């Protein structure tokens, strides 16, 4: 179990922190990336992300030096969080095509026009994908039980929030009043449970 926890912590440490700056860079400078196009955007920002992953992998040992051992109550709680995350993300996947998931409507709105998603899980929560990711992250952190995984989760909270703010700004530009009305009806992070079951 210790080696499973270690590899889980290492994967979390190496993959998650570079992903947040990736989307922050894309959303912050969306007009610039639109001029370059999706290929150049993913190539340039993806290369930076890959370099960050390699860097984190190379310094993984000191970053993963503090661990708190196998704690079965935390594992049960972590698995419960993962189950909730999977349920949420399965519902998201029903609404989002692959092109939407990788951000093509933001990067190339003329070639990938989209409509505002307001059905399915999006009728109850505006950002189910981010909520699902955060549930998965805390689930993995609880199972791994390393200090670094908790720090990654804590850093992801403001990171995801900033991505959401930037993404909402871009959605307001694309959909205008329709998005404003949607925001008034549907909460950002805490889903409406009425009619969910």
Residue, then its C-alpha position, 0 to 999 in steps of 0.5 A: x500500500x505504501x508504494x501505491x500511495x507514493x506513486x499516486x502522490x508522485x503522479x498528482x505532484x507532477x501532473x496537476x500543478x502545471x495544468x493550472x498555469x496552462x489554463x491561466x495562461x490560455x484564458x488570460x491571453x485568449x485574444x493572443x492565443x486566438x491569433x496564433x490558433x490552437x496548434x501553436x497554443x497547445x504546442x507552446x503552452x504544452x511545451x511549458x507544461x511538459x517542462x514543468x512536469x519534468x522539473x517536478x519529476x526531477x525534484x520529486x524526492x524532497x517534495x515527497x519527503x513528508x508522508x503521514x502513513x496509511x490511514x484507512x479512514x482517510x482512504x475510505x473518505x478519499x474513495x468516497x470523494x473519488x466516487x462523487x467526482x466520477x459521478x459528476x465527471x460522467x455527467x459532464x462528459x455527456x454534455x461536452x464533446x472532446x473539442x469543447x473539453x480541450x478548449x477549441x471554442x475559446x481558441x477558435x470560436x470562428x471554426x468551433x462555434x458553440x452554444x451555451x450549455x444549460x442542459x443536464x448537469x449544467x442546469x444545476x451547476x455552472x462549473x461541474x467539471x472543476x468541482x469534479x476535478x477538485x473532488x478527485x484531487x482531494x480524494x487522491x490526496x487523502x488516499x496518498x496522505x503526503x504533505x505535498x498532495x495536500x499542498x497541491x490541493x490547497x494551491x489548486x483552490x485559488x488556481x481553479x477559482x481564477x480559471x473560472x473567473x477568466x472563463x466566465x469573462x470569456x463566456x460573457x463576451x461570447x454569449x452576452x445577456x444569455x450568459x448573464x441570465x444563466x448565471x442568475x439561474x444557476x449557481x457557480x459551484x454548489x449544485x442544485x439538488x432538487x430534481x437531481x435524483 
